[in-house]
Amino acid sequence: MRTFLVPRTEYRVDDVWDTVGLRGSGSNDVVVEDVFVPEHRALSFGPVTALEVPGHELNPEPLYRLPYAGVFTTTISTPIVGIAEGAFDAYTEATRQRIRVSYGQKVAEDPFAQVRIARAASDIDASWLQLTRNMGEMYGLAEQGAEIPMELRTRTRRDQVLATERAVAAVDLLMENSGGNAMRTGPGAVQRAWRDAHTGRGHAANDPERALVMYGQSALGIDIQDTMA
């Protein structure tokens, strides 16, 4: 697989992003047809994974010494965790005032709702803690000019996909207890977060099996061939 640098005049963007969630991301298709790309404007994933790319001669900062796979996939998971955090804030604020008519009870006094709040909060906190720990450790090693070990790289991928998994689960916990009104289309924050989180989960970076297999291989001392480690 290669990444290509193509002048704006040599490709088009097809407006195909009509989705239930993340509608503002504008993830449309870039179409390149019958265009010659010289070698100096192409970059293979092999050197990127090995952290041996020409740009290192010009960019000495630690940021450019971080593994692409860990950084890229973490930037996919991070907003999903942020979405879950926003859903949590909106849910707890609404729940303080909400009355469940069928039971004649304030939802805030429902112990089952309280348990959902605790579980969702724990999943969101765990996601942030692991994401920030891994990126902090990698950046620290890059600042020292030290090699970033495969164990840390695969741990970063492991925690990244599980951060997404936990964030989606947290939103589901809250959405399931938000009542029928929360399912109405419109500006409701929890239903919007529910749509956005599930759409983000579909990104290739959030494929849990692929990332978890790499961590398992690393733990067992098996050579990893995947370029997204």
C-alpha positions in Angstrom: 0.0 0.0 0.0 1.2 3.5 -0.8 0.3 7.1 0.0 0.3 9.5 -3.0 0.7 13.3 -3.2 -1.4 14.5 -6.1 -2.0 18.1 -7.2 -5.5 19.4 -6.6 -6.1 19.8 -10.3 -5.6 16.1 -10.9 -8.3 14.6 -8.7 -12.0 15.2 -8.0 -14.1 14.8 -4.8 -17.3 12.9 -5.2 -20.0 13.9 -2.8 -21.2 10.5 -1.5 -21.2 11.0 2.3 -24.9 10.7 3.1 -24.9 8.8 6.4 -26.8 8.5 9.7 -23.9 9.7 11.7 -20.7 11.9 11.5 -22.4 13.8 8.8 -20.2 16.8 9.3 -17.0 14.9 8.6 -17.4 15.1 4.9 -15.7 11.8 4.3 -16.3 11.8 0.5 -14.5 9.9 -2.2 -11.3 11.2 -3.8 -11.2 10.0 -7.4 -7.9 9.9 -9.4 -8.1 8.8 -13.0 -5.3 8.4 -15.5 -2.8 10.4 -13.5 1.0 9.7 -13.4 2.5 10.0 -10.0 6.3 10.2 -9.9 8.2 8.1 -7.4 9.2 11.1 -5.2 5.5 11.8 -4.5 4.7 8.2 -3.4 5.4 6.7 0.0 5.1 3.0 0.8 3.7 1.8 4.1 6.8 -0.4 4.7 9.2 2.5 5.5 6.4 4.3 7.4 5.9 1.3 9.7 9.7 1.0 10.1 10.0 4.7 10.9 12.5 5.1 8.0 11.1 7.9 5.8 12.7 10.7 3.8 10.9 13.4 5.8 13.0 12.6 8.9 15.8 14.5 7.3 13.8 17.7 7.4 11.5 17.1 10.4 13.5 16.4 13.6 10.7 16.9 16.0 9.5 13.9 18.2 6.1 14.0 16.6 7.5 12.7 13.4 9.2 9.8 15.1 5.9 8.3 16.3 4.5 5.2 14.7 2.0 6.2 12.1 -0.4 3.4 12.9 -0.6 4.2 16.6 -1.1 7.9 16.0 -3.6 7.6 13.1 -5.8 5.1 14.8 -5.7 6.9 18.1 -6.9 10.1 16.3 -9.9 8.0 15.1 -10.8 6.7 18.6 -10.2 9.9 20.4 -13.3 11.8 19.0 -15.5 8.8 19.6 -14.5 8.8 23.3 -15.2 12.5 23.3 -18.6 11.9 21.8 -19.3 9.4 24.6 -18.3 12.0 27.2 -20.6 14.6 25.6 -23.4 12.0 25.7 -22.8 11.3 29.3 -22.9 15.0 30.2 -26.2 15.5 28.2 -27.7 12.4 29.7 -27.0 13.2 33.3 -28.2 16.8 32.9 -31.5 15.6 31.4 -31.9 12.8 33.9 -31.8 15.2 36.9 -35.2 16.6 35.7 -36.7 13.7 33.9 -39.9 11.9 35.1 -40.7 8.4 34.0 -44.5 8.6 33.6 -45.1 4.8 33.5 -43.6 4.4 37.0 -44.4 7.9 38.4 -40.8 8.1 39.4 -37.9 10.6 38.9 -35.4 8.8 36.8 -32.6 10.2 38.9 -33.9 8.1 41.8 -33.9 4.9 39.8 -31.0 2.8 41.0 -30.7 1.0 37.7 -30.2 4.4 36.0 -27.6 5.2 38.6 -25.7 2.0 37.8 -25.8 2.8 34.1 -24.3 6.2 34.8 -21.5 4.5 36.9 -20.7 2.0 34.2 -20.7 4.5 31.4 -18.4 6.9 33.4 -16.0 4.1 34.2 -15.7 3.0 30.5 -15.1 6.6 29.4 -12.5 7.2 32.1 -10.7 4.0 31.3 -10.6 4.9 27.6 -9.0 8.3 28.3 -6.5 6.9 30.7 -5.2 4.3 28.4 -5.1 6.6 25.3 -3.2 9.3 27.1 -0.9 6.9 28.8 0.2 5.2 25.6 0.6 8.4 23.6 2.5 10.0 26.4 4.9 7.0 26.7 5.5 6.9 23.0 6.2 10.7 22.8 8.6 10.5 25.7 10.6 7.8 24.0 10.6 9.8 20.8 11.9 12.9 22.7 14.8 10.7 24.0 15.6 9.4 20.5 14.9 5.9 21.8 13.3 3.1 19.8 9.6 2.6 20.4 9.2 -1.1 21.2 6.7 -3.3 19.4 5.1 -4.2 22.8 4.1 -0.5 23.2 3.1 -0.1 19.6 0.7 -3.1 19.8 -0.5 -2.1 23.2 -1.4 1.3 21.7 -3.5 -0.5 19.0 -5.1 -2.8 21.6 -6.1 0.1 23.9 -7.2 2.2 20.9 -9.8 -0.3 19.6 -11.0 -1.1 23.0 -11.4 2.6 23.8 -13.8 2.8 20.9 -15.6 -0.4 22.0 -16.0 1.0 25.5 -17.1 4.4 24.3 -19.8 2.9 22.0 -21.0 0.6 24.9 -21.2 3.6 27.2 -23.4 5.6 24.7 -25.6 2.5 24.3 -26.1 2.2 28.1 -27.2 5.8 28.2 -29.3 5.7 25.1 -31.2 2.6 26.2 -32.3 4.5 29.3 -33.1 7.8 27.7 -36.7 7.1 26.8 -38.6 7.2 23.5 -38.3 11.0 23.2 -34.5 10.6 22.9 -35.0 8.7 19.6 -36.6 11.7 17.9 -34.6 13.3 15.1 -33.4 16.8 15.8 -30.9 18.4 18.1 -31.0 15.8 20.9 -27.4 15.3 22.1 -27.7 11.7 23.1 -29.3 10.4 19.9 -26.8 12.4 17.9 -23.9 10.9 19.9 -25.4 7.4 19.5 -25.5 7.9 15.7 -22.0 9.4 15.5 -20.4 6.8 17.8 -21.8 3.9 15.9 -20.8 5.4 12.6 -17.2 6.0 13.9 -17.1 2.4 15.1 -17.3 1.3 11.4 -14.0 2.9 10.5 -11.3 0.4 9.5 -9.1 1.7 12.4 -11.6 0.3 14.8 -11.5 -3.3 13.7 -10.9 -5.0 17.1 -9.9 -8.4 15.9 -7.1 -7.1 13.7 -5.6 -5.0 16.4 -6.0 -7.5 19.2 -4.4 -10.2 17.2 -1.3 -8.1 16.8 -1.1 -7.6 20.6 -1.5 -11.3 21.1 1.2 -12.1 18.6 3.5 -9.6 20.3 2.9 -11.1 23.7 3.6 -14.5 22.4 6.8 -13.5 20.7 5.4 -14.0 17.2 6.8 -11.8 14.4 4.2 -9.2 13.3 3.8 -8.7 9.6 0.9 -6.2 9.8 1.9 -2.7 8.6 -0.6 -1.1 11.0 1.3 -2.1 14.1 
